Amino acid sequence: MSAFEAFLEGTVRTATPLAFAALGETVAERAGIINIGLEGAIIAGAFGGFVAAGIGGIWFGFAGAAFSGMAIALIFALFAIKLRADQIITGTAISLLALGLTTTLYRQLYSTAAAAITIPTMGSTRIPVLSSIPAIGLALFSQPPITYVFYLLIPAIWAWLYKTHSGLGLRAVGENPEAAIAVGIMADRVQLLAVLFGGVMGGIAGGILVIAQAGTFTEGMSAGRGFIAIAIVVLGRWHPIGATLAALVFAGASALQYLFQAMGWALPYQIFLGLPYILTLLGLAGIAGRVTAPANLGQWRKQT
C-alpha cells in the first residue's frame, strides 16, 4: 500500500465513528436539540458493545452499542424535552455520568482479569471491482462492513431530511416549533425520536471504536469524540454531507501521521494528536458569524 493509500485508509477509518456520531447529531440539532450528552452516548456504546460482543459476537455487539447509546439519549430526552431542563447543563452532566458509570462497571466486572480482555473484531471486507480502482480502491473499499453502512447512510439521511414530508416536519420543528405544532406536527415526539436516533448513532460510533478498531475497552476511550462531533456538525452547517466532509477533514489531519511515517519523516506523534483539534478551532473561528443554526436550536419553550 502506497503512502497516499495508507493516508486515505487511515482517514476513512478515523472518520467512520466521528461521522456516525455527527450524522446522528445533525438530525437531533435539525430538530432543535443540542445533545452535549453525545460524548456519554459514545462511551456507553463502547462499553455496551464490548460487553455484548463478548457474549454474542460482532453484530450482537453493535446491537448492544446502539441500545446503550439510546439509553443515554433517553435519559437526556427525559430532562431536556419532557422536563425542559437546560440542554447544555443536562448533556454535560449525562456525559460525566456515563464516563464515570462505564469506568466503575468496567472495574467491577473485569478488574480481576490478569490481562486486557479482548473481543472478536470486525475484519475488512473487499468489494469486488471497486477495491481494484487504482490509488483509492483498497483504501475506500477494503474496509470493515460497518464503514459501508456509513457510506450508505450519507445519501439516505440527506434524502430523508430534504426529500420527505417527515424530514421537512423535523426541520420545521427545529426552526419554529410553535408553527409546526399549529399545522399538526407533534413537536415533542419529533424531538424525542431525533434525540434517540442521535443516541443510537453515537452508541454505534462507540461500538466501532471497540469492535472494528481496538478490540478491547479502555476507560475514557471516547476521548472527546462526542464534543468533536458536535463541532463537526457546526462546521458542516447542519447538513449531512457537510458534516461528513468535516469529519473527513478532521480525520485526515489525524491520519497525516501515516503519510509522514511512510515518507520517513520522524515527527513527534504529539503533533498529530493535537493537529485535528487545532484545525477544528480554526475552522470554528473562521465560520463564526457566517453560518446560521436552526432558529430554535437549544431554545427552551413551554410544554405543549
C-alpha positions as CSV (number, residue, x, y, z in Angstrom):
1,M,0.0,0.0,0.0
2,S,1.4,3.4,-1.0
3,A,1.8,6.3,1.3
4,F,-1.2,8.0,-0.2
5,E,-3.3,4.8,0.2
6,A,-2.3,4.5,3.8
7,F,-3.2,8.1,4.4
8,L,-6.6,7.7,2.8
9,E,-7.3,4.4,4.5
10,G,-6.4,5.9,7.9
11,T,-8.6,8.9,7.1
12,V,-11.7,6.8,6.4
13,R,-11.1,4.6,9.4
14,T,-10.8,7.5,11.8
15,A,-13.7,9.4,10.2
16,T,-16.2,6.5,10.4
17,P,-17.1,6.7,14.2
18,L,-16.9,10.5,14.0
19,A,-19.3,10.6,11.0
20,F,-21.7,8.2,12.7
21,A,-21.9,10.5,15.7
22,A,-22.1,13.7,13.6
23,L,-24.8,12.4,11.4
24,G,-26.9,11.5,14.4
25,E,-26.3,14.8,16.0
26,T,-27.2,16.6,12.7
27,V,-30.6,15.1,12.9
28,A,-31.0,16.0,16.6
29,E,-29.9,19.5,16.1
30,R,-32.1,19.9,13.0
31,A,-35.0,19.2,15.4
32,G,-33.8,21.9,17.7
33,I,-32.0,19.8,20.3
34,I,-28.3,20.2,21.0
35,N,-27.2,17.0,22.7
36,I,-24.0,17.7,24.6
37,G,-24.6,14.2,26.1
38,L,-23.3,12.7,22.8
39,E,-20.0,12.0,24.5
40,G,-21.8,9.9,27.0
41,A,-23.6,8.0,24.3
42,I,-20.3,7.2,22.6
43,I,-18.6,5.9,25.8
44,A,-21.8,4.0,26.8
45,G,-21.9,2.5,23.3
46,A,-18.2,1.5,23.5
47,F,-18.8,-0.3,26.9
48,G,-22.1,-1.8,25.9
49,G,-20.7,-3.0,22.6
50,F,-17.7,-4.5,24.4
51,V,-19.9,-6.5,26.8
52,A,-22.4,-7.6,24.1
53,A,-19.7,-8.6,21.6
54,G,-18.1,-10.7,24.3
55,I,-21.4,-12.5,24.8
56,G,-22.9,-12.8,21.3
57,G,-20.3,-11.8,18.7
58,I,-19.8,-8.8,16.5
59,W,-23.3,-7.9,15.3
60,F,-24.7,-8.5,18.8
61,G,-22.1,-6.2,20.0
62,F,-23.2,-3.4,17.7
63,A,-26.8,-4.0,18.8
64,G,-25.6,-3.6,22.4
65,A,-23.8,-0.5,21.5
66,A,-26.8,1.0,19.8
67,F,-29.1,0.2,22.7
68,S,-26.6,1.7,25.2
69,G,-26.3,4.9,23.3
70,M,-30.1,5.1,23.0
71,A,-30.5,4.6,26.8
72,I,-28.2,7.5,27.4
73,A,-30.1,9.6,24.9
74,L,-33.4,8.6,26.6
75,I,-32.2,10.0,29.9
76,F,-31.2,13.2,28.2
77,A,-34.5,13.5,26.4
78,L,-36.4,13.0,29.7
79,F,-34.8,16.0,31.2
80,A,-34.3,18.2,28.1
81,I,-37.6,17.6,26.4
82,K,-40.0,16.4,29.0
83,L,-38.8,18.5,31.9
84,R,-37.5,21.4,29.8
85,A,-34.1,21.4,31.6
86,D,-31.2,23.3,30.2
87,Q,-29.8,21.3,27.3
88,I,-26.2,22.2,27.8
89,I,-26.1,21.5,31.5
90,T,-28.1,18.3,31.2
91,G,-25.9,17.0,28.4
92,T,-22.7,17.8,30.2
93,A,-24.0,16.1,33.4
94,I,-25.0,13.0,31.4
95,S,-21.7,12.8,29.7
96,L,-19.9,12.9,33.0
97,L,-22.3,10.3,34.4
98,A,-21.7,7.9,31.5
99,L,-17.9,8.3,31.8
100,G,-18.0,7.6,35.5
101,L,-20.5,4.8,35.2
102,T,-18.7,2.9,32.5
103,T,-15.4,3.2,34.4
104,T,-17.0,1.9,37.5
105,L,-18.7,-1.0,35.8
106,Y,-15.6,-2.0,33.9
107,R,-13.5,-2.1,37.1
108,Q,-16.2,-4.1,38.9
109,L,-16.7,-6.6,36.1
110,Y,-13.2,-7.0,34.7
111,S,-10.8,-5.9,37.4
112,T,-9.8,-9.4,38.3
113,A,-8.5,-10.2,34.8
114,A,-4.8,-10.8,34.6
115,A,-4.5,-9.2,31.2
116,A,-6.6,-6.9,28.9
117,I,-9.7,-8.6,27.8
118,T,-10.2,-8.7,24.0
119,I,-13.2,-9.4,21.9
120,P,-13.8,-10.6,18.3
121,T,-13.2,-7.7,15.9
122,M,-14.7,-6.9,12.6
123,G,-12.3,-7.5,9.8
124,S,-12.1,-5.8,6.4
125,T,-14.2,-7.0,3.5
126,R,-13.1,-6.2,0.0
127,I,-15.8,-5.1,-2.5
128,P,-15.1,-6.8,-5.9
129,V,-14.2,-4.4,-8.8
130,L,-14.4,-1.3,-6.6
131,S,-11.4,-2.4,-4.5
132,S,-9.4,-2.7,-7.7
133,I,-9.7,1.0,-8.6
134,P,-6.2,2.5,-8.7
135,A,-5.0,4.6,-5.8
136,I,-8.3,4.7,-3.9
137,G,-9.8,1.3,-4.3
138,L,-8.1,-0.5,-1.4
139,A,-8.4,2.5,0.9
140,L,-12.1,3.0,0.3
141,F,-13.5,-0.4,-0.5
142,S,-11.4,-2.8,1.7
143,Q,-12.9,-1.7,5.0
144,P,-15.0,-3.3,7.7
145,P,-18.7,-3.7,6.7
146,I,-19.8,-1.0,9.2
147,T,-17.9,1.5,7.0
148,Y,-20.0,0.6,4.1
149,V,-23.1,1.3,6.2
150,F,-21.6,4.7,6.8
151,Y,-21.3,5.3,3.0
152,L,-25.0,4.4,2.6
153,L,-26.2,6.5,5.5
154,I,-24.9,9.7,4.0
155,P,-27.3,9.8,1.0
156,A,-30.1,8.1,3.0
157,I,-30.1,10.8,5.7
158,W,-29.8,13.6,3.2
159,A,-32.7,12.3,1.1
160,W,-34.9,11.8,4.2
161,L,-34.2,15.3,5.6
162,Y,-34.7,17.1,2.4
163,K,-36.9,15.0,0.2
164,T,-39.6,13.6,2.6
165,H,-42.5,15.2,4.4
166,S,-41.3,13.8,7.8
167,G,-37.9,15.3,7.2
168,L,-39.5,18.6,6.4
169,G,-41.5,18.3,9.6
170,L,-38.4,17.7,11.6
171,R,-36.6,20.7,10.2
172,A,-39.8,22.8,10.8
173,V,-39.7,21.8,14.5
174,G,-36.1,23.0,14.7
175,E,-36.9,26.3,13.1
176,N,-40.3,27.2,14.6
177,P,-41.9,24.5,16.8
178,E,-45.0,26.6,17.5
179,A,-45.7,26.9,13.8
180,A,-45.1,23.2,13.4
181,I,-47.5,22.4,16.2
182,A,-50.1,24.7,14.6
183,V,-50.1,22.5,11.4
184,G,-50.5,19.3,13.4
185,I,-46.9,18.2,14.0
186,M,-46.2,16.7,17.4
187,A,-43.0,18.6,18.2
188,D,-42.1,16.8,21.4
189,R,-42.4,13.4,19.7
190,V,-40.3,14.5,16.7
191,Q,-37.6,15.8,19.0
192,L,-37.7,12.7,21.1
193,L,-37.2,10.4,18.1
194,A,-34.5,12.7,16.7
195,V,-32.6,12.5,20.0
196,L,-33.0,8.8,20.3
197,F,-31.7,8.4,16.7
198,G,-28.7,10.5,17.6
199,G,-28.1,8.3,20.7
200,V,-28.2,5.2,18.6
201,M,-25.7,6.7,16.1
202,G,-23.5,7.8,19.0
203,G,-23.7,4.3,20.5
204,I,-22.7,2.7,17.2
205,A,-19.8,5.2,17.0
206,G,-18.6,3.9,20.3
207,G,-19.1,0.3,19.2
208,I,-16.9,1.0,16.2
209,L,-14.1,2.1,18.4
210,V,-14.2,-1.3,20.2
211,I,-15.5,-3.8,17.7
212,A,-14.0,-2.5,14.4
213,Q,-10.8,-0.9,15.8
214,A,-9.4,-1.5,19.3
215,G,-10.8,-5.0,20.1
216,T,-11.0,-4.0,23.7
217,F,-12.5,-1.4,26.0
218,T,-10.4,1.2,27.9
219,E,-11.7,3.8,30.3
220,G,-12.5,7.1,28.7
221,M,-11.8,5.8,25.2
222,S,-14.3,8.2,23.7
223,A,-11.6,10.8,24.2
224,G,-13.8,13.8,23.4
225,R,-15.2,12.5,20.2
226,G,-18.7,13.5,21.1
227,F,-17.7,17.1,21.5
228,I,-15.7,17.0,18.3
229,A,-18.7,15.5,16.5
230,I,-20.8,18.5,17.7
231,A,-18.2,20.8,16.3
232,I,-18.2,18.9,13.1
233,V,-22.0,19.4,12.8
234,V,-21.4,23.2,13.0
235,L,-18.5,23.1,10.5
236,G,-20.8,21.1,8.2
237,R,-23.5,23.7,8.6
238,W,-26.1,21.3,10.0
239,H,-26.1,19.3,6.7
240,P,-25.3,15.6,6.5
241,I,-23.0,15.9,3.5
242,G,-21.2,18.9,5.1
243,A,-20.8,17.1,8.4
244,T,-19.3,14.1,6.5
245,L,-16.8,16.3,4.7
246,A,-15.9,18.0,8.0
247,A,-15.4,14.6,9.6
248,L,-13.1,13.6,6.8
249,V,-11.1,16.8,7.2
250,F,-10.7,16.2,10.9
251,A,-9.8,12.5,10.3
252,G,-7.4,13.5,7.6
253,A,-5.5,15.7,10.0
254,S,-5.2,12.7,12.3
255,A,-4.1,10.4,9.6
256,L,-1.3,12.6,8.4
257,Q,0.9,10.6,10.7
258,Y,0.5,7.5,8.5
259,L,1.5,9.6,5.4
260,F,4.6,11.1,7.1
261,Q,5.7,7.8,8.6
262,A,5.5,6.2,5.2
263,M,7.6,9.1,3.8
264,G,10.2,8.6,6.6
265,W,9.5,11.9,8.4
266,A,10.3,11.5,12.0
267,L,8.0,14.0,13.7
268,P,6.8,13.8,17.3
269,Y,3.4,12.0,17.4
270,Q,2.0,14.6,19.8
271,I,1.9,17.0,16.8
272,F,-0.6,14.7,15.0
273,L,-2.6,14.2,18.2
274,G,-3.1,18.0,18.6
275,L,-3.4,19.0,14.9
276,P,-7.1,17.9,14.4
277,Y,-8.2,19.9,17.4
278,I,-6.2,23.0,16.3
279,L,-7.8,22.7,12.8
280,T,-11.3,22.4,14.4
281,L,-10.8,25.5,16.5
282,L,-9.5,27.4,13.4
283,G,-12.5,26.2,11.4
284,L,-15.0,27.3,14.0
285,A,-13.3,30.6,14.3
286,G,-13.3,31.0,10.6
287,I,-17.0,30.4,10.2
288,A,-18.1,32.4,13.3
289,G,-21.0,34.7,12.3
290,R,-21.1,33.2,8.8
291,V,-23.4,30.2,9.4
292,T,-27.0,30.1,10.6
293,A,-28.0,27.4,13.0
294,P,-31.6,26.1,13.2
295,A,-33.6,29.0,14.8
296,N,-34.8,27.0,17.7
297,L,-31.6,25.2,18.5
298,G,-31.2,24.7,22.2
299,Q,-34.1,27.1,23.0
300,W,-36.4,26.5,25.9
301,R,-40.1,26.5,25.1
302,K,-43.3,25.9,27.1
303,Q,-44.8,22.4,27.4
304,T,-47.3,21.6,24.6
